[in-house]
């Protein structure tokens, strides 16, 4: 019952997402962040390639569900092999109880077998604010021209049940498949779900 109440509360937060921030059809805000190894990463360095931004936090049960089922790593690997740049971003404020130090975040991702290009830390939440990222996960797909072509949830099943990620309609998979095939996207935006980002 407590888990159900928790999930309902999170979904209500997600449903209250306001418009604004990074908008589908507009240029993705550039940013400079440091990865968990201390290396600088700039979004504009990847112009000319598709980029996926995945907001993450290993303390979030929604995030853990996508990693425990290998759903997230599968997407990262599949599209990384097709030269898509996958960037995971943890925007938990460093003053929050939910904050994970970069070294521990890197270890968690490694233990999960994650296959993204980089895991980035945004402890002052500036990049999350620029994109108005609301939840973990919150997903953005950017085309080679630097335009946002998808923003929202990873899929159409907002739950923490292990059977759901692989059975869901995955919006990110669909967006990348359709875009790289030169087809129009059937879904370019959706309401994100998950745990609220700790601003």
Secondary structure, 3 states (H helix, E strand, C coil): CHHHHHHHHHHHHHHCCCCCCCCCCCECCCCEEEECCCCEEEHHHHCCCCEEEEECCCCCHHHHHHHHCCHHHHHHHHHHCCCCEEEEEECCCCCCCCCCCHHHHHHHHHHHCCCCCEEEECCCCHHHHHHCCCEECCEEEECCCCEEEEEECCECCCCCCCCHHHHCCEHHHHHHHHHHCCCCCCCCECCCCCEECCC
